[in-house]
Amino acid sequence: MESVVAFVSKDENLTKAHIRYLEGQLITLANTAGRATVLNNASSGARLPESDVADMDAYLEKLLQLLPVLGVELLKSIGGRVEKQVDTLYCRIKGFEARGRRSAGGFIVFKGSQAVLEHRPSAKLIKRKRERLIDQGVLAPSGDALVFSQDFEFSSPSQAGSVVRGGNTNGLTNWKNTAGVALKELEAGEG
């Protein structure tokens, strides 16, 4: 899936140098966030006088505040800040293992994690999600499993667990630490 975001200045006072500077900053942010593959690599931007840099940084700050409100989270780092940090968690099924952790945006499954190759027949929504992840190159067939080619953030532990397990699952009970304590108990302070 390709995404495009356009922005303008109400006063029409952005010069080509301003735009090149903003482009460089945005490319750097997008590459750092790791949520998308950036096709443009002109990350050097343009040199501007100090006063213009301050103006463009203020413009960029407002842009970064507005984009999430509009549902564009491509520049938000995967993981973000976590209110209560939990160590690496594991989801195991049929000899396969996925590793991940809770994140501010939901749940991150780590690169190299495994998922079952076959979907459960009843898992229509999860099947479509898994197929999209395969099309995007996030999941790749490897032997008798699917393997995550990069860290990937899901909206919830249950969505992450469902993709790993090939069908609907309760992520709060299926993601566990090395001692076997479920995420639900860890978050409640029982683990």
C-alpha positions as CSV (number, residue, x, y, z in Angstrom):
1,M,0.0,0.0,0.0
2,E,1.3,3.4,-0.9
3,S,0.5,6.5,1.1
4,V,0.9,10.2,0.2
5,V,0.5,13.2,2.5
6,A,0.4,16.7,1.2
7,F,0.7,20.0,3.1
8,V,0.7,23.6,2.2
9,S,1.3,27.0,3.7
10,K,-1.7,29.3,4.0
11,D,0.5,32.3,3.3
12,E,2.3,30.7,0.3
13,N,5.6,31.6,1.9
14,L,7.4,28.2,1.6
15,T,10.4,28.5,-0.8
16,K,12.0,25.6,-2.6
17,A,14.8,25.6,0.1
18,H,12.2,25.4,2.8
19,I,10.5,22.5,1.2
20,R,13.8,20.7,0.7
21,Y,14.7,21.2,4.3
22,L,11.2,19.9,5.4
23,E,11.5,17.0,3.0
24,G,14.9,16.0,4.5
25,Q,13.5,16.2,8.1
26,L,10.4,14.2,7.2
27,I,12.4,11.5,5.4
28,T,14.7,11.1,8.4
29,L,11.7,10.9,10.7
30,A,10.0,8.3,8.5
31,N,13.2,6.2,8.2
32,T,13.7,6.4,12.0
33,A,10.1,5.4,12.7
34,G,10.4,2.3,10.6
35,R,6.7,2.1,9.8
36,A,7.1,2.4,6.1
37,T,9.5,1.9,3.2
38,V,10.6,5.4,2.0
39,L,11.3,5.4,-1.7
40,N,12.9,8.9,-1.6
41,N,16.3,9.1,0.0
42,A,17.1,12.8,-0.3
43,S,17.4,13.0,3.5
44,S,20.1,15.7,3.5
45,G,17.6,18.5,3.0
46,A,18.7,22.1,2.3
47,R,20.9,24.5,4.3
48,L,18.9,27.4,5.6
49,P,19.7,30.5,7.6
50,E,19.3,30.0,11.4
51,S,16.1,32.1,11.5
52,D,14.5,30.0,8.6
53,V,15.5,26.7,10.4
54,A,13.6,27.9,13.5
55,D,10.6,28.8,11.4
56,M,10.6,25.4,9.6
57,D,11.2,23.5,12.8
58,A,8.1,25.2,14.3
59,Y,6.1,24.4,11.1
60,L,7.3,20.8,11.3
61,E,6.3,20.6,15.0
62,K,2.8,21.7,14.1
63,L,2.7,19.2,11.2
64,L,3.7,16.4,13.6
65,Q,1.0,17.4,16.0
66,L,-1.7,17.4,13.3
67,L,-0.8,14.2,11.4
68,P,-1.9,11.7,14.2
69,V,-5.2,13.6,14.6
70,L,-5.8,12.9,10.9
71,G,-4.9,9.2,11.4
72,V,-1.5,9.4,9.8
73,E,1.0,7.7,12.1
74,L,3.8,6.9,9.7
75,L,6.2,9.2,11.5
76,K,5.5,7.8,15.0
77,S,8.2,5.5,16.2
78,I,7.2,1.9,16.6
79,G,7.0,1.2,20.3
80,G,6.7,4.7,21.6
81,R,6.6,5.1,25.3
82,V,5.2,2.3,27.5
83,E,3.5,3.2,30.7
84,K,4.4,0.0,32.5
85,Q,7.4,-1.8,31.0
86,V,7.0,-5.5,30.8
87,D,10.0,-7.7,29.7
88,T,10.0,-9.8,26.5
89,L,6.9,-11.9,26.2
90,Y,6.4,-15.1,24.3
91,C,3.5,-16.7,22.4
92,R,4.0,-20.3,21.6
93,I,2.0,-22.7,19.4
94,K,2.8,-26.0,17.7
95,G,6.5,-25.6,18.4
96,F,6.7,-22.1,17.0
97,E,7.6,-19.1,19.1
98,A,7.0,-15.4,18.7
99,R,8.6,-12.7,20.9
100,G,7.3,-9.3,21.7
101,R,6.3,-6.6,24.2
102,R,3.6,-4.2,25.1
103,S,3.9,-0.8,23.5
104,A,2.2,2.6,23.7
105,G,0.3,1.8,20.5
106,G,-0.6,-1.8,21.3
107,F,1.9,-4.7,21.0
108,I,5.2,-5.2,19.0
109,V,6.1,-8.6,17.7
110,F,9.9,-8.7,17.2
111,K,11.8,-9.5,14.0
112,G,12.5,-13.3,13.7
113,S,9.4,-14.3,15.5
114,Q,7.5,-17.3,14.0
115,A,3.8,-17.7,13.2
116,V,1.9,-20.8,12.1
117,L,1.7,-21.2,8.4
118,E,-1.9,-22.2,8.1
119,H,-4.9,-20.1,9.2
120,R,-7.8,-21.6,11.2
121,P,-10.8,-22.0,8.9
122,S,-12.9,-19.8,11.2
123,A,-10.4,-16.9,11.1
124,K,-11.6,-14.8,8.2
125,L,-10.5,-11.4,9.5
126,I,-7.2,-12.6,10.8
127,K,-6.6,-14.5,7.5
128,R,-7.0,-11.2,5.6
129,K,-4.6,-9.4,8.0
130,R,-2.0,-12.2,7.7
131,E,-2.3,-12.0,3.9
132,R,-1.8,-8.2,3.9
133,L,1.3,-8.7,6.1
134,I,2.7,-11.3,3.7
135,D,2.0,-9.0,0.7
136,Q,3.8,-6.2,2.6
137,G,6.8,-8.4,3.3
138,V,6.3,-8.3,7.1
139,L,5.6,-12.0,7.2
140,A,7.6,-14.4,4.9
141,P,7.2,-18.1,4.5
142,S,10.2,-20.0,5.9
143,G,10.0,-23.8,5.9
144,D,6.8,-24.8,7.8
145,A,6.3,-21.4,9.4
146,L,5.8,-17.7,8.7
147,V,8.6,-15.5,10.0
148,F,8.5,-11.7,10.8
149,S,11.1,-9.9,8.7
150,Q,10.9,-6.8,10.9
151,D,9.5,-5.6,14.2
152,F,5.8,-4.9,13.7
153,E,3.4,-3.1,15.9
154,F,-0.2,-4.4,16.2
155,S,-3.1,-2.5,17.8
156,S,-3.4,-5.0,20.6
157,P,-1.8,-8.1,22.2
158,S,-4.8,-10.1,20.9
159,Q,-4.4,-9.0,17.3
160,A,-0.7,-9.9,17.6
161,G,-1.4,-13.3,19.1
162,S,-4.1,-14.0,16.6
163,V,-1.7,-13.4,13.7
164,V,0.9,-15.6,15.3
165,R,-1.6,-18.4,16.1
166,G,-3.6,-18.2,12.8
167,G,-6.9,-17.5,14.5
168,N,-8.7,-15.5,17.1
169,T,-7.0,-15.6,20.5
170,N,-6.8,-13.7,23.8
171,G,-3.5,-12.0,23.8
172,L,-3.7,-11.1,27.4
173,T,-3.5,-14.8,28.3
174,N,-1.4,-16.2,25.4
175,W,1.5,-13.8,25.7
176,K,3.6,-14.9,28.7
177,N,7.0,-14.1,30.3
178,T,9.8,-16.7,30.7
179,A,8.2,-17.8,34.0
180,G,4.9,-18.6,32.3
181,V,3.1,-15.6,33.8
182,A,0.4,-14.2,31.4
183,L,0.4,-10.5,30.3
184,K,-2.9,-10.1,32.0
185,E,-1.4,-11.0,35.4
186,L,1.8,-9.0,34.8
187,E,-0.2,-5.9,34.0
188,A,-2.4,-6.4,37.1
189,G,0.8,-6.6,39.2
190,E,0.3,-10.3,40.1
191,G,3.4,-11.5,38.3
